[in-house]
Amino acid sequence: MSKESFVGIFKRRNKSEQAASNDLGGTPASVRLSPNDEFRDGQPDGTPRWSETEAAVALPARPEPASMPLLSDEAAAIVLDNVGITLDYTPESLADVDAVLSNFSAEGSDVWAAPTFMLGAYVGEVMVRTMPGASWGNHEVFGELPVVLTESGRVENPIMKAFKRVEDGEADSVEFFYQGAARQP
């Protein structure tokens, strides 16, 4: 399926979901993925990377910890509807998420922002469901952006990782990200 088809179907599904449920929002939310300048590395020409900018992202639910399961379910449904791949919340399914994200591009990031965010929520939900003691929450370093808090006190940012996967390609694999987080005490 072409990138344009995937995004077109995403937009149609997103609009129909918004119409069906007024309490879930769908209102564009201002999401800043890297709120602190100390985490920015920018492009060689000094311009910020896509993941370092603030943008309005239309999501079918508010970007808060309690909404992450809903956003991840929506991502899984969109991938099934558009690509025919079942995301089953196993660590092995993250290879499929990597494959889907490899079809997105940082150019035209406004188009890819919502699906990338939701696939990041899916990655985090896999962590929450499979890593003992992991949960969604917030951390002062990342502002209001939902992150995964581990039992040992580590903070993992799967949403940012999904954006970095789109920007940097295979070097920022979400599957490898999960494997590293799961190995930590």
N, C-alpha and C positions, 0 to 999 in steps of 0.2 A: 504494500500500500504506500502511496506517495505521502510525503510530509504534508502537503496541502490537504489531501483527503483526511488524514488523521486529525488535523487541526479543525477542519470543517465539521467533521462529525463530533469532535469534542465540543465545539461551540454550540452546535444544535442540541446535543444532550444536556449541556450545562444550562442552556436557556430553558429547556423543558423541565429540568429539575427545579430551577428557580421558580418557575410559574407554579409548580406543584406544591412548593413549600415556602411560605412567606417567612417562617421563623428561622430558617437557616441562613438567611442573608443573601449571598450572591452579590452583595454590594462590594464594589472594589475596596480592598483593604490595602493600606499603605504598609508594605512589608520591606523592612531593611534587613538584609541577610547578614551583614557584617557591621554592627553598629559602632564598633570602636576602631579608631584609626590605626591602632597598633596591629590589627589583623589584616591590614590592607597591603597588598604588594603592587597593585596596578599593572598596567601594560608598559612595555618599554618606552612608549612615548609619553608616559605620565598620566594617561587617561585611566579612569577606574575600570576595573574589570566588571563584567555584567553582574557577577555575584556581589559586587561591592556598591551597587547603586540601590536607590530606593525607588520602588515602582508600585503603581496601583495594579494589583492582581485580583481579578474577579474569580473568586472561589465559591463553591456551593455551600460553604460554611465558614464561620469566622476562624482565622488562623490562631487558635488557642489550644492548649493541651487537650481539653475535653473533646475537641472536634477532630483530632487526628485520626481516630478509628474511622469516622465517617469519611474523611477525605481519602484515607487509604482504600476503603471499600469502593469509593467512587473511581479511584485510579484503576483498581483491579477490574471493575466493570467496563471502563473505557478501553482498557487494553484487550479484554476479552472480545468486546463488540467490534473493535477496529482491527485488531491484529490476529485474533483467534487464539491467543495464549492465555491460559488460566494461571493467574497468580494465586498461589495457595498458602501464602504466609509462611513458607518454609525458607530456610537459608538458601536452598538450591534455586528457588525462584528468583533470587537476586541476579543470577546470570541473565535471565530474561529481561529484567529491568534494565540491566546494562545494555542489552541489545536494543531495547526500545529507546533509551536515552541516546544511543549512538546515532539515531536518526534525527535528533534535534540538533539545532545549531545556535550558537550564541548570536549570530547575525539574525536579526528579526526577533530578538529576545522577547519582545512584547507578546508575540504569538505563542511562544513556548513557555512563558513564565508560569501560568497556572498548571499545565500538565506536569512541568518539572517539579513544582512545589508539591503537587499531589503525589507524584512518584517518590519524592523525598519522604513524605508522610508514610507511604507504604513501607519504605526501607525502615523507618523508625518503628513502625508497627510490628514488623518482623522481629526487630530487636526486643521490643516490649513483650511479645508473645513467646519468645524462645530463650531469652537470657534471664535467668533467675534474678528477681528483685529489680529489674529495669522498669521504669515508668516514664510517662510523659510529664514534663514540667517546664519551668522557666529557670533561667539562670541570669544573674546580673550582667554577665559578659555579653550575652546575646539579646538583651532587652526582652521584648515581648515575643520573640521568635520561639516557638516550641522546640524543645530539645529533649533528648533521652537522658534521664538520670539513672546511673547504675547503682547497684547495691553498695559498691565500694566507694561511691562518691564521685566517680568520673562523670563528665558531661560529654555526650556525643551529639553531633549536629548533623543528622542525616539529610535534612532539607538543604543545607549548604553543600553537603557532599553531592547531592543530585545536581545542583547547579554547576559545581566544579566539574562533574562528570561530563556535562554538556560542553563546558568551556575547554577542558583539557583532554578529553577523550579517555582512552583506556587507562592512562596513568592514574586516573582518579576513579577507578572501578568501585561501584557500590558493593559488589560482592566481596572484594578484598577488604573494603572498609569494615563490613560486618565481621569478617573473619578475624581481623585484628582486634576489634572491640570484644568479640566473644572470647578471645584467648586471654584477655586481661583479667586479673583477679577482681 
